[in-house]
Amino acid sequence: MGLVAQLIVIAMGVMSMVSLLILAVRTIIRGLVSDRFHGTCEDFLRKDLGEAAVPALEEAARKHPMASVRTRAAALLRQRGRDATEGSR
């Protein structure tokens, strides 16, 4: 297999991994609807994914069909803003 073909295979693998990550983040965000487990989802999004979760949280805060998910996603984004402000002091 030539170098170009190898690079294409690698790129396809990376794209698949990114797609899986996006799907996982969306699934975790859907977990924000749960009154029982939303805290676990929030902790994972904030502590483990951090900035990588921001685009999906912004979309969820604007467009998610469930009001509780929109509210909790927006709260996570506000918390992120407060954490950044406090961290710069």
C-alpha positions, 0 to 999 in steps of 0.5 A, spaced: 500 500 500 502 506 498 503 512 502 497 516 500 493 510 501 495 509 508 494 516 509 487 516 507 486 510 511 488 513 517 484 519 515 478 515 515 480 512 522 480 519 525 474 521 522 470 515 524 473 516 531 471 524 531 464 521 529 464 517 535 466 522 540 460 527 537 455 521 538 458 520 545 457 527 547 450 528 544 448 522 548 451 524 554 448 531 553 441 527 552 442 524 559 441 531 562 434 530 562 434 525 567 433 528 574 437 522 577 443 522 573 444 529 570 449 530 575 453 525 573 453 527 566 454 534 568 460 532 571 463 528 566 461 534 561 465 539 565 471 535 568 472 530 563 470 533 556 471 540 558 472 545 552 471 539 547 463 539 550 462 546 549 460 546 541 455 541 543 452 544 549 451 551 546 447 547 540 443 543 546 442 550 550 439 553 543 435 547 540 434 541 544 427 539 544 427 538 552 427 544 556 430 541 562 436 539 557 436 546 554 436 549 561 442 544 564 446 545 558 446 553 559 447 552 566 453 548 564 456 554 559 454 559 565 458 555 570 464 555 565 464 562 564 464 563 572 470 558 572 474 562 567 473 568 570 475 566 577 481 562 574 484 569 571 483 572 578 
